[in-house]
Amino acid sequence: MIVLADVVEAYLSNYPEEIRRITIQLRDMAKRTMPKAHEFLYYETVSYSLSNSPIERICYISPSEKHVTLGFSFGAQLGDQDHLLKGTSKRARHITVKTSEDAKNSAIKKLVKAAWTRAAETVSRWRIEMRQRRALIRKRARRHKPTNRATRSRRRRR
């Protein structure tokens, strides 16, 4: 039986030693801070979610050759008193971690804890917004049904 930890460790074996060390530090901190979170690999990131669904992803750890990114799916709603979060998108924010010392920053742990604490509320609100958007799109599509031009042109000829 393959355990998820083995899959993550195998995935991390492709990265330099320092990047692996940082990723493992962030992973341990995430597991301690979010004990009930589901951990899984999704698009080359170690993801943490309310369930096994990537739609409910709260945060992720994404290693690269020179740094590790700790991302928050709903980071724009987090209070960032230490100004660590980067990004300009409507929802997501991230932190770039370049050294092991950066990974030990207690402000990062506070952000992860805040993201987990607000996770259920944030995800459910987001799902409601998505349902409303889809309903609006369907309503507009029904209102503007394309007409069959061939039928219309035949009517004019008669």
Steps between C-alpha positions, in 0.01 A plus 500: 500500500634844407454762768446861392811609693706267280349657187578851622854403600554333162373815332736717707801284412521688168587828674821636657567416867422851630167510316409158642591618851284813469209301356518245781509779761194665348327164470560413865374842607189463280423155643532628858294812431230324295476149650171411328601624156524258209846500342542405134713571195324717243672653197848466652397654832449353844144614566293526818124493477180453700442180299681310227362748247735763355202737488510522880876560509603739774873524443780333307876461502664526161875432477707634212874498427582820693220545756182354645164670465241474776173598340158577645195448279306765693800706611349836404265464797776434754622774730870533421645729765858404411448568127630160390230421246561582135270499201233714343230251403145525627534203740843339525821617663838334557823520696840429346728311740867495401677374815438269793505802729217659300298179544530529880330843504212490751298741283472225236351264757249770601389537138458123457300483823280792394440340159400170662278668760303682230512216248151353534333841492710623208456189285124484557463870414708447185285201396184710539652776284594246233147353496353850463740579214416177318126563544541849356696368203233234433227763528676727249558207265128410503401860433732530200446170323647500152241482225523272204589738218402254227145481636478878523615553140247247368220686673596823327486338156140387540 
